[in-house]
Every structure is written in structure tokens, then in C-alpha cells.
Amino acid sequence: MVGISTDVMIVNCGSIPRSEGKACRVFDLRNIVGA
């Protein structure tokens, strides 16, 4: 579930550059570290 949520967040971040964009960056780093 975590992996899927991260993917969705990354897609939303690229489509909607907003406050979520900052969170997306954090998720991206987490995804790299988790992988």
C-alpha cells in the first residue's frame, strides 16, 4: 500500500504543482531510500 500511495503522490505532484509538490519531494526521497 505504501508503494502505491507513493506512486500516486508523485503523479499528483507532477500534475498539480502546489503545496503538495513539497510533500511529493519528501515522498520521492522516501521512495528512493525505501527502494
CHARMM-style PDB file with segment names, atoms N, HN, CA, C and O in Angstrom:
ATOM      1  N   MET     1       0.852  -1.207   0.000  1.00  0.00      PROA
ATOM      2  CA  MET     1       0.000   0.000   0.000  1.00  0.00      PROA
ATOM      3  C   MET     1       0.881   1.248   0.000  1.00  0.00      PROA
ATOM      4  O   MET     1       0.574   2.231  -0.674  1.00  0.00      PROA
ATOM      5  N   VAL     2       1.958   1.204   0.746  1.00  0.00      PROA
ATOM      6  HN  VAL     2       2.207   0.405   1.294  1.00  0.00      PROA
ATOM      7  CA  VAL     2       2.833   2.386   0.815  1.00  0.00      PROA
ATOM      8  C   VAL     2       3.403   2.692  -0.562  1.00  0.00      PROA
ATOM      9  O   VAL     2       3.447   3.848  -0.980  1.00  0.00      PROA
ATOM     10  N   GLY     3       3.839   1.652  -1.263  1.00  0.00      PROA
ATOM     11  HN  GLY     3       3.804   0.713  -0.923  1.00  0.00      PROA
ATOM     12  CA  GLY     3       4.436   1.866  -2.595  1.00  0.00      PROA
ATOM     13  C   GLY     3       3.417   2.491  -3.535  1.00  0.00      PROA
ATOM     14  O   GLY     3       3.740   3.415  -4.281  1.00  0.00      PROA
ATOM     15  N   ILE     4       2.176   1.984  -3.498  1.00  0.00      PROA
ATOM     16  HN  ILE     4       1.914   1.234  -2.891  1.00  0.00      PROA
ATOM     17  CA  ILE     4       1.140   2.514  -4.400  1.00  0.00      PROA
ATOM     18  C   ILE     4       0.871   3.976  -4.053  1.00  0.00      PROA
ATOM     19  O   ILE     4       0.783   4.820  -4.945  1.00  0.00      PROA
ATOM     20  N   SER     5       0.740   4.275  -2.771  1.00  0.00      PROA
ATOM     21  HN  SER     5       0.811   3.590  -2.046  1.00  0.00      PROA
ATOM     22  CA  SER     5       0.453   5.660  -2.357  1.00  0.00      PROA
ATOM     23  C   SER     5       1.564   6.584  -2.841  1.00  0.00      PROA
ATOM     24  O   SER     5       1.297   7.693  -3.304  1.00  0.00      PROA
ATOM     25  N   THR     6       2.801   6.131  -2.734  1.00  0.00      PROA
ATOM     26  HN  THR     6       3.018   5.230  -2.358  1.00  0.00      PROA
ATOM     27  CA  THR     6       3.924   6.968  -3.167  1.00  0.00      PROA
ATOM     28  C   THR     6       3.813   7.254  -4.653  1.00  0.00      PROA
ATOM     29  O   THR     6       4.014   8.388  -5.087  1.00  0.00      PROA
ATOM     30  N   ASP     7       3.493   6.230  -5.437  1.00  0.00      PROA
ATOM     31  HN  ASP     7       3.329   5.309  -5.085  1.00  0.00      PROA
ATOM     32  CA  ASP     7       3.372   6.432  -6.889  1.00  0.00      PROA
ATOM     33  C   ASP     7       2.289   7.458  -7.180  1.00  0.00      PROA
ATOM     34  O   ASP     7       2.492   8.364  -7.988  1.00  0.00      PROA
ATOM     35  N   VAL     8       1.152   7.323  -6.533  1.00  0.00      PROA
ATOM     36  HN  VAL     8       0.988   6.587  -5.876  1.00  0.00      PROA
ATOM     37  CA  VAL     8       0.043   8.255  -6.771  1.00  0.00      PROA
ATOM     38  C   VAL     8       0.471   9.668  -6.389  1.00  0.00      PROA
ATOM     39  O   VAL     8       0.184  10.626  -7.107  1.00  0.00      PROA
ATOM     40  N   MET     9       1.163   9.791  -5.247  1.00  0.00      PROA
ATOM     41  HN  MET     9       1.396   9.013  -4.664  1.00  0.00      PROA
ATOM     42  CA  MET     9       1.586  11.136  -4.809  1.00  0.00      PROA
ATOM     43  C   MET     9       2.511  11.757  -5.849  1.00  0.00      PROA
ATOM     44  O   MET     9       2.367  12.934  -6.182  1.00  0.00      PROA
ATOM     45  N   ILE    10       3.444  10.988  -6.359  1.00  0.00      PROA
ATOM     46  HN  ILE    10       3.561  10.032  -6.089  1.00  0.00      PROA
ATOM     47  CA  ILE    10       4.402  11.525  -7.337  1.00  0.00      PROA
ATOM     48  C   ILE    10       3.643  12.004  -8.574  1.00  0.00      PROA
ATOM     49  O   ILE    10       3.927  13.084  -9.093  1.00  0.00      PROA
ATOM     50  N   VAL    11       2.688  11.217  -9.047  1.00  0.00      PROA
ATOM     51  HN  VAL    11       2.457  10.340  -8.625  1.00  0.00      PROA
ATOM     52  CA  VAL    11       1.922  11.601 -10.246  1.00  0.00      PROA
ATOM     53  C   VAL    11       1.149  12.882  -9.959  1.00  0.00      PROA
ATOM     54  O   VAL    11       1.168  13.814 -10.763  1.00  0.00      PROA
ATOM     55  N   ASN    12       0.468  12.932  -8.813  1.00  0.00      PROA
ATOM     56  HN  ASN    12       0.452  12.175  -8.160  1.00  0.00      PROA
ATOM     57  CA  ASN    12      -0.318  14.128  -8.484  1.00  0.00      PROA
ATOM     58  C   ASN    12       0.595  15.342  -8.371  1.00  0.00      PROA
ATOM     59  O   ASN    12       0.247  16.436  -8.815  1.00  0.00      PROA
ATOM     60  N   CYS    13       1.758  15.140  -7.778  1.00  0.00      PROA
ATOM     61  HN  CYS    13       2.040  14.251  -7.418  1.00  0.00      PROA
ATOM     62  CA  CYS    13       2.687  16.262  -7.599  1.00  0.00      PROA
ATOM     63  C   CYS    13       3.071  16.843  -8.954  1.00  0.00      PROA
ATOM     64  O   CYS    13       3.067  18.062  -9.124  1.00  0.00      PROA
ATOM     65  N   GLY    14       3.401  15.995  -9.914  1.00  0.00      PROA
ATOM     66  HN  GLY    14       3.405  15.005  -9.776  1.00  0.00      PROA
ATOM     67  CA  GLY    14       3.811  16.499 -11.229  1.00  0.00      PROA
ATOM     68  C   GLY    14       2.645  17.182 -11.936  1.00  0.00      PROA
ATOM     69  O   GLY    14       2.847  18.140 -12.682  1.00  0.00      PROA
ATOM     70  N   SER    15       1.432  16.697 -11.706  1.00  0.00      PROA
ATOM     71  HN  SER    15       1.268  15.919 -11.099  1.00  0.00      PROA
ATOM     72  CA  SER    15       0.270  17.274 -12.394  1.00  0.00      PROA
ATOM     73  C   SER    15      -0.185  18.550 -11.695  1.00  0.00      PROA
ATOM     74  O   SER    15      -0.653  19.482 -12.350  1.00  0.00      PROA
ATOM     75  N   ILE    16      -0.051  18.600 -10.371  1.00  0.00      PROA
ATOM     76  HN  ILE    16       0.330  17.843  -9.840  1.00  0.00      PROA
ATOM     77  CA  ILE    16      -0.525  19.784  -9.639  1.00  0.00      PROA
ATOM     78  C   ILE    16       0.633  20.378  -8.827  1.00  0.00      PROA
ATOM     79  O   ILE    16       0.854  19.969  -7.687  1.00  0.00      PROA
ATOM     80  N   PRO    17       1.368  21.326  -9.393  1.00  0.00      PROA
ATOM     81  CA  PRO    17       2.478  21.982  -8.667  1.00  0.00      PROA
ATOM     82  C   PRO    17       1.949  22.900  -7.571  1.00  0.00      PROA
ATOM     83  O   PRO    17       1.676  24.072  -7.832  1.00  0.00      PROA
ATOM     84  N   ARG    18       1.802  22.398  -6.371  1.00  0.00      PROA
ATOM     85  HN  ARG    18       2.024  21.447  -6.159  1.00  0.00      PROA
ATOM     86  CA  ARG    18       1.238  23.213  -5.274  1.00  0.00      PROA
ATOM     87  C   ARG    18       1.906  22.825  -3.961  1.00  0.00      PROA
ATOM     88  O   ARG    18       2.990  22.241  -3.953  1.00  0.00      PROA
ATOM     89  N   SER    19       1.258  23.151  -2.867  1.00  0.00      PROA
ATOM     90  HN  SER    19       0.378  23.625  -2.874  1.00  0.00      PROA
ATOM     91  CA  SER    19       1.812  22.780  -1.555  1.00  0.00      PROA
ATOM     92  C   SER    19       2.114  21.280  -1.552  1.00  0.00      PROA
ATOM     93  O   SER    19       3.077  20.838  -0.925  1.00  0.00      PROA
ATOM     94  N   GLU    20       1.289  20.501  -2.254  1.00  0.00      PROA
ATOM     95  HN  GLU    20       0.507  20.860  -2.763  1.00  0.00      PROA
ATOM     96  CA  GLU    20       1.529  19.050  -2.286  1.00  0.00      PROA
ATOM     97  C   GLU    20       2.864  18.761  -2.963  1.00  0.00      PROA
ATOM     98  O   GLU    20       3.491  17.734  -2.700  1.00  0.00      PROA
ATOM     99  N   GLY    21       3.294  19.668  -3.832  1.00  0.00      PROA
ATOM    100  HN  GLY    21       2.785  20.502  -4.045  1.00  0.00      PROA
ATOM    101  CA  GLY    21       4.572  19.453  -4.520  1.00  0.00      PROA
ATOM    102  C   GLY    21       5.689  19.243  -3.512  1.00  0.00      PROA
ATOM    103  O   GLY    21       6.549  18.382  -3.699  1.00  0.00      PROA
ATOM    104  N   LYS    22       5.674  20.034  -2.438  1.00  0.00      PROA
ATOM    105  HN  LYS    22       4.975  20.733  -2.287  1.00  0.00      PROA
ATOM    106  CA  LYS    22       6.718  19.884  -1.414  1.00  0.00      PROA
ATOM    107  C   LYS    22       6.635  18.482  -0.808  1.00  0.00      PROA
ATOM    108  O   LYS    22       7.651  17.804  -0.654  1.00  0.00      PROA
ATOM    109  N   ALA    23       5.434  18.059  -0.470  1.00  0.00      PROA
ATOM    110  HN  ALA    23       4.609  18.609  -0.595  1.00  0.00      PROA
ATOM    111  CA  ALA    23       5.260  16.722   0.118  1.00  0.00      PROA
ATOM    112  C   ALA    23       5.721  15.671  -0.887  1.00  0.00      PROA
ATOM    113  O   ALA    23       6.319  14.661  -0.516  1.00  0.00      PROA
ATOM    114  N   CYS    24       5.434  15.922  -2.163  1.00  0.00      PROA
ATOM    115  HN  CYS    24       4.948  16.743  -2.464  1.00  0.00      PROA
ATOM    116  CA  CYS    24       5.831  14.949  -3.201  1.00  0.00      PROA
ATOM    117  C   CYS    24       7.338  14.760  -3.155  1.00  0.00      PROA
ATOM    118  O   CYS    24       7.826  13.635  -3.272  1.00  0.00      PROA
ATOM    119  N   ARG    25       8.076  15.841  -2.986  1.00  0.00      PROA
ATOM    120  HN  ARG    25       7.680  16.754  -2.891  1.00  0.00      PROA
ATOM    121  CA  ARG    25       9.550  15.725  -2.949  1.00  0.00      PROA
ATOM    122  C   ARG    25       9.946  14.820  -1.782  1.00  0.00      PROA
ATOM    123  O   ARG    25      10.812  13.959  -1.930  1.00  0.00      PROA
ATOM    124  N   VAL    26       9.328  15.009  -0.650  1.00  0.00      PROA
ATOM    125  HN  VAL    26       8.624  15.709  -0.530  1.00  0.00      PROA
ATOM    126  CA  VAL    26       9.657  14.182   0.517  1.00  0.00      PROA
ATOM    127  C   VAL    26       9.355  12.719   0.196  1.00  0.00      PROA
ATOM    128  O   VAL    26      10.149  11.832   0.507  1.00  0.00      PROA
ATOM    129  N   PHE    27       8.197  12.476  -0.429  1.00  0.00      PROA
ATOM    130  HN  PHE    27       7.552  13.197  -0.682  1.00  0.00      PROA
ATOM    131  CA  PHE    27       7.824  11.098  -0.765  1.00  0.00      PROA
ATOM    132  C   PHE    27       8.833  10.523  -1.746  1.00  0.00      PROA
ATOM    133  O   PHE    27       9.221   9.359  -1.639  1.00  0.00      PROA
ATOM    134  N   ASP    28       9.261  11.349  -2.711  1.00  0.00      PROA
ATOM    135  HN  ASP    28       8.947  12.294  -2.798  1.00  0.00      PROA
ATOM    136  CA  ASP    28      10.225  10.863  -3.708  1.00  0.00      PROA
ATOM    137  C   ASP    28      11.492  10.384  -2.994  1.00  0.00      PROA
ATOM    138  O   ASP    28      11.986   9.293  -3.277  1.00  0.00      PROA
ATOM    139  N   LEU    29      12.015  11.190  -2.079  1.00  0.00      PROA
ATOM    140  HN  LEU    29      11.613  12.076  -1.850  1.00  0.00      PROA
ATOM    141  CA  LEU    29      13.240  10.807  -1.362  1.00  0.00      PROA
ATOM    142  C   LEU    29      12.977   9.527  -0.576  1.00  0.00      PROA
ATOM    143  O   LEU    29      13.825   8.636  -0.526  1.00  0.00      PROA
ATOM    144  N   ARG    30      11.813   9.444   0.029  1.00  0.00      PROA
ATOM    145  HN  ARG    30      11.124  10.168  -0.012  1.00  0.00      PROA
ATOM    146  CA  ARG    30      11.499   8.259   0.840  1.00  0.00      PROA
ATOM    147  C   ARG    30      11.467   7.034  -0.068  1.00  0.00      PROA
ATOM    148  O   ARG    30      11.949   5.962   0.299  1.00  0.00      PROA
ATOM    149  N   ASN    31      10.895   7.206  -1.252  1.00  0.00      PROA
ATOM    150  HN  ASN    31      10.504   8.076  -1.550  1.00  0.00      PROA
ATOM    151  CA  ASN    31      10.793   6.069  -2.178  1.00  0.00      PROA
ATOM    152  C   ASN    31      12.192   5.583  -2.544  1.00  0.00      PROA
ATOM    153  O   ASN    31      12.445   4.378  -2.561  1.00  0.00      PROA
ATOM    154  N   ILE    32      13.093   6.501  -2.834  1.00  0.00      PROA
ATOM    155  HN  ILE    32      12.887   7.480  -2.821  1.00  0.00      PROA
ATOM    156  CA  ILE    32      14.468   6.120  -3.206  1.00  0.00      PROA
ATOM    157  C   ILE    32      15.132   5.401  -2.021  1.00  0.00      PROA
ATOM    158  O   ILE    32      15.778   4.369  -2.197  1.00  0.00      PROA
ATOM    159  N   VAL    33      14.967   5.951  -0.830  1.00  0.00      PROA
ATOM    160  HN  VAL    33      14.442   6.790  -0.687  1.00  0.00      PROA
ATOM    161  CA  VAL    33      15.600   5.348   0.349  1.00  0.00      PROA
ATOM    162  C   VAL    33      14.995   3.961   0.597  1.00  0.00      PROA
ATOM    163  O   VAL    33      15.712   3.004   0.891  1.00  0.00      PROA
ATOM    164  N   GLY    34      13.653   3.868   0.473  1.00  0.00      PROA
ATOM    165  HN  GLY    34      13.071   4.646   0.234  1.00  0.00      PROA
ATOM    166  CA  GLY    34      12.990   2.581   0.707  1.00  0.00      PROA
ATOM    167  C   GLY    34      13.443   1.544  -0.318  1.00  0.00      PROA
ATOM    168  O   GLY    34      13.662   0.379   0.011  1.00  0.00      PROA
ATOM    169  N   ALA    35      13.580   1.995  -1.571  1.00  0.00      PROA
ATOM    170  HN  ALA    35      13.402   2.942  -1.838  1.00  0.00      PROA
ATOM    171  CA  ALA    35      13.973   1.043  -2.620  1.00  0.00      PROA
ATOM    172  C   ALA    35      15.389   0.575  -2.352  1.00  0.00      PROA
ATOM    173  OT1 ALA    35      15.926  -0.232  -3.110  1.00  0.00      PROA
TER     174      ALA     35
END
